[in-house]
Amino acid sequence: MMPLTGAGRKAGMRAIVVGAGIGGLTAGLFLRRAGLAVRVFEAAREIRELGVGINVLPHATKELDKLGLLDSLVAAGVLTREVARFDSRGALMGAEPRGRFAGYNWPQVSIHRGRFQRILYDAARATLGAESILTGRRLMAFEARGDEVLVQFADHTGTALPPETADILIAADGIHSRARRILYPDEGQPAYSGIMMWRGVSRAKPFLTGSSMIAVGDAAQKFVSYPVTAQDADGRALINWICELPRPDMLAPEDWNRPGRIEDFYPHFTGWAFDWCDVPAIVRDAEGVFEFPMVDRDPLPRWSFGRVTLLGDAAHPMYPVGSNGASQAILDASALADALVAHADPVEALKAYETERLAATARTVHAHRERQFEQPATGSELEASNERFKKIVGFDVETVNRT
């Protein structure tokens, strides 16, 4: 059980968190640690281990360490040793160490998204209580009522449920956030980059060091891959992979679990069988293929409206090119809890959280856009790009270890 620092100060304050993804569950854990009574409402009827792989960067594993979850994360994933970049012929352009191998005090962890969510879910059930995580609850509306927020949910059939009340409402309901649509009704759909991604996991022998992350190609055609489990007795592991191609005509509502067709992209990668990594074989051996358009949204002018605020992808969806989306949601959750401890007035606290995180995440959204379409021609250009990116998004070694 994690310590409830600040419990005396925030005793009795109630929070509703919408969304039981990585951001929502982490927010629930941090808010409980700060002493709030927390309930998490999830639209899905059950929490299942879905999705593919993600990376959790050192500035985020540092925050998870505060929750006592780092050991579980490391045990379920892989300590990323390096990121190696290759051109489309398979020639090495450069490699940079990552996590503890780069001098950070905390690791970078590659892990299956569903397994990570399960770790958070199990911790939330143990800490908040199973009765405080409610599934099959879709957010419909909310409104201020004096010093409370009145929140309306519906069940999976669309039937309205009795309203819920809390002192604050935290919307961590993803890129298609209902709360964000209520606050910004004229915003429209996410912006499509014109890049389609096909994702999967395959069981194969890891490449290079055995815990390397690789990126092959450029913005016109790219393959990214890394192991997300330890090797088994046969030396094989679960390998996450992503194939990217420009497909401006293929925009559809994004869903991590929408099946993709291997024939839409596989022919473009059949020649990428290198001595150190057989891309076609990894793709062919996939347990399943999922299709996902690369989208984001422009940064918002504000997230907090009285006793309501946004968090994670609901606040700042970004291209998944810097291994940073989940990490930024974790940073949001920690900053939100810190603000609620520092400010007695919840309205002031939510505004302070926004002040802490809004500009930083806006810079990160723009940095991810630039990084997706960068074309470094030499190893030195790549190294300079990597260092510039880490400083912009706040996970250079000096910043993480110092703060």
N, C-alpha and C positions, 0 to 999 in steps of 0.2 A: 504494500500500500504506500503510495507516495505521500510525502508530508504536505499538510495543508497550510502553507505559508500564507499569512494574511487572513486566515479563517475568521479570527475574531472581528476584524474590521469589516468584513463583507458578509457576516452571518445574516441570513435571511434574504439576501438579494437573489432573485430568481432569473435564470437565463433560459431562453429557448434557442436552440441551434437547429437550423433547417439544413439537413443533408448529413448523411453518415458516411461520406467519403473521407479521404485522407484529411482534408482541411477541417471538416466538421467534427470528426472524432478527436483530432488533435486539439481543436478549440475546446471541446467539451472537457478533455483531460486538464488542459491548462486552466480553464475557468474553475473547475472543481479544486484544483491545487490552490487557486487564489481565494477559495472559500465560498464560492457561489453554489447555489443549488441549481443543477443543470439537467435539462431534458433535451434529448436529441430526437428529432422527427425526420424520418426517411420515407421517401415516396415508394421505393421498392418494397415488395412484400416480404422479402427475406434478404439477408446479407450473404452473398455468395462470393467465392474466390474467383472473380472474373478478371479479364484483361490480359495484359502482357507484362513486359518488364519496364521498370523505371530506375532512375538513379536518384539517390538521396545525397546531396552535397554536404561538405563538412560544416557549413554554417547552419544547416538544418539538423544534422546528426548531433551537433552540439546542443541544440534545443531539446531533442529527444532524450539526450543523456540526462537532462534535468528531470524528466518524467520517469527515469529508471527503465527506459525501453531500449537503450542502445545494445545491450547484450543480446536481447531477443532479435533485434534487427540484424545484427552481425551473424548470429547463428543461422538465420533463415536465408541470408543472402551471400554475397561475395564482396570482399574488400577489393575495390577497383584499384589496380596497381598503376595503370597508365591509360592514356588515350593516344592512339597511334593513327595518323592520317596518311592515306595513300592516294595516289592519283588513279585514274581509271584503268591504267595498265598494271596496277598492283605495285608500283614503285613507291617506296617509303618517302614521304615528304618531311615527316618529323614526328616525334613522340614526346609527350610531356607526362611526368609522374603525377599521380593524383592522391588525394587524401593523405594518410600518414606517410606514404612513400614520397610525398612532396614537402613534408615538414609541417603539415597541419597537426594539431593536437587531437583532431577527431577524424574518423575515416570518411571516405566516400563509399557508399554501399550500393551495389546493384542488386535488385531484388524483384521478384514477381509482384506486380501491383496488388493482385488479389491476396497474396500471402501477407504483404505489408498491411493491407486494410484489415485482415483477420487479426493481426497482432494488436492493432489499435482498437478493434472492436472488442476483443477479449479483455483488454485493459480497461476499456470504458465500462463494460458490464461489471467488472470486478470493483471499479472505483465509484461509478455513478449509481450502480445497481441496475440489474436487468430490466426492472420496471421503468427505468428512466430512458430507455432507448425504444422508441415506438416506430415500427415499420408499417408500411401501407398507409402512410399519412402524407398526402400531397398538399402543399401550401396553396391556398386559394387567395387569401386577402389578409390584410392587417390594418389596424388603425390605432392611433393614440387615444387613450382614455385616461385623462388626468396624468397620474404618475405611473401608469401601466401601459402595456401594449396588449391589445386584444388581437389574437391570431386565429384565423379560420382555416381549418384543414378539411379535406375530403378523403374518403376511403378509396380503395381501388376501383369501385364501381362509379365513383363520382358523387356519392351521397355525402352531403355535408355532415360533419361531425360537430359535437358541442364545442363552442369556442374555448380556446386556452388563453391564459393570461400570464404575463411575466413582466419583470422590470426592464429587460432588454431582449431584443430579438437579433440574432446573428444569422445572416443568410449565407450559407456555404453550399448553395444548391447548384453550383456548376455553371458552365458556359451558357446554358439555356435557362439561367436563373429566373424563376417566377418573380422573386422579390425585385430583381433588377428591372424586369419589364414593368412592374408596378411603379417603380421610382422613375424610370425613363421610358415611358410608353412609346415614344417616337423613335427609339434608337434603331430598330430594325434588326436584321439578321447579322451574325458574325461575318467578318470580311474574309473572303477566300483568297488565298495567295496564288492560286493556280497550280499548286503542287498537291498531288495525291500521294498518300502514304499507304502502303500495304504492310501489315505487321503480323508477326507470328512468333511462336516459340517452337524450337526443335531440339531433340536430344542428340547431341553430337560431342565430339572431343573439342574442348576449348582451344583457341589459337594463341600463338605467340607465348606470353608468359603463363597462360592459363587463367589469368584474371585481367586480361586486357580488354579495353573497349576500342573498337576500330571504326573508322569512317573512311569509306572508299568512294572516289569520284568527286563530283562537284554539284552545283545547283541544277545542272541539266540532267543528272542521273546520279543517285547516291545510294550506298548501302551502309547501314550502321548496325553494329552487332556487339553483343557482350553476354557473358554467362551470368545467370541469375541464381544458380544453385551451385553447391560444392560438387566436385566430381564423385561419381559412384565408383564401385569396385572395378569397373571396366574402363575408367578414365573418362567417362562421358558425363555431361552436365546438361541442364536445361539452358538453351541458348536463345536469347531474345534477338530478333532481327527486324529491321525496317528497310523496305525498298521505296525509294522516292522517284517519281517522274513528273514532269510538267503535264498536267491534264486540265486545262482551263474549262473543258466541256463536261467535267464529271462532278460538279458540285452537287452535293446532297446533304441533308441534315446529318451532322456528324454523330457517330455512336461507336464507342470502342468495341462494341459487340456485334457490329453489322458484318456478316460474312462477305468476303471479297472473292474475286475470281482470279485464280493463279494465271490464267491465260492473258489477263489484262496487262501483266507486267513481266512475267517470267521470261518471255523470249528476249527481252532487252538485257538480261543478266546471264544468259547461257555461256557467254564468253569469259565470265569472271571467275574462272576456276584457277586459283593461284596456289603456289606450293604451300603457302602458310594458311590458306583459307579457301575452301571450295564453296563459293557462294551458291551455285545452282544446287548442289547436294543439300546444303542447309535448308534452302527454301523448299525443295521437294519433300524433305522429311518433316515438314511442319505438321503439328497436331491440328492446326486450322489456320486459316488466313482471314484477317480482318482488314477492312477498308476504312480509311479515315482521312478526310480532307484537311489540309493544314490551314487552320483559320485562327484568327484572334479578333480582338475588338480594340478600338481606340481607347486610350485612357480616359477615365471619367473626371469631371471637375470635383466631384465629392462622392463619398461613400456613405457618410453618416447623416441620418435625418432624425434628429431627436434621439429616441431610444432604439433606433433601428440602424444596422450597419451591414456592409457586405464584407465577405472574406474569401480568399482563394480565387478560383476561376470565376466566381460570381462577380468579383471586384476587378480582376485584371487577367483575363485569359491571354495566353501568349503562345507563340509558335513553340512546339516541343523540340527545339534545336539546341538548347543549352543545358539540358538535363536539370531544368530549374523550376518547372511549374509546381510540382509537389513541394519542393523545398521552400518556395516563396509562400505557399499556403501555411506551412509550418511556422515560418517566421511571423506571418500575420497573427497566428494563434498565440504565440508567445508575447508579441507586442501588445495584443489586446488585453491579455491577462495582466501584464505589467501596468497598463494604463488604468485598469479598474482597481488595482491595488493603490495606485498613486493618487487617484481622484475619488473623493467621496461621492460626488454627483455623477451618476452614470452617463448623463448627457455630455458632461465635460470629458468624461473618460473616453467615450466613443469618438469624440472630436479629437482628443489627443492621440488616440490610436490612428485615426486617419492622417493626422499631421505627421506622425512617425513613419507611416508606410506608403502614403499616396504617391509622393514624388519618387521614392525609391523604386516602386513597382512600375511607374510610368517609364522611368529610364530603362528598366529591364525589358519591358514590352518592346520599346524601340530598338534596344540592343539585339534582341532576338530576331527582329525583322532584318536588321543589317547583317547579322551573322549568317542567316539563311542564304543570302544572295552574294556573300563575299566570295571572291575568287583569288585567294592567295596563290601566287605563282611559284614561290620559293619557300624553303624551310624557314628562313629568317622572317619573311612576311607572315607566315603562319604563327611563328612564336610571338611576334609582336601583336598579332590579332588576338591570340589567346590571353596574353597578359592584359591587354586593353579591355577585353570582355570581362575578365574576372574582377577588375577594379570597378567597372561600371556597375556590375550587379552585386558587388559587395562580398565576394568570396575569395579574394586574394589572401594569401597566407597571413600577411601582417594584420589585416583587418580582423580576420576570424580569430586568430590567436590572441590579439591584443584585447578585443572587446569581450 
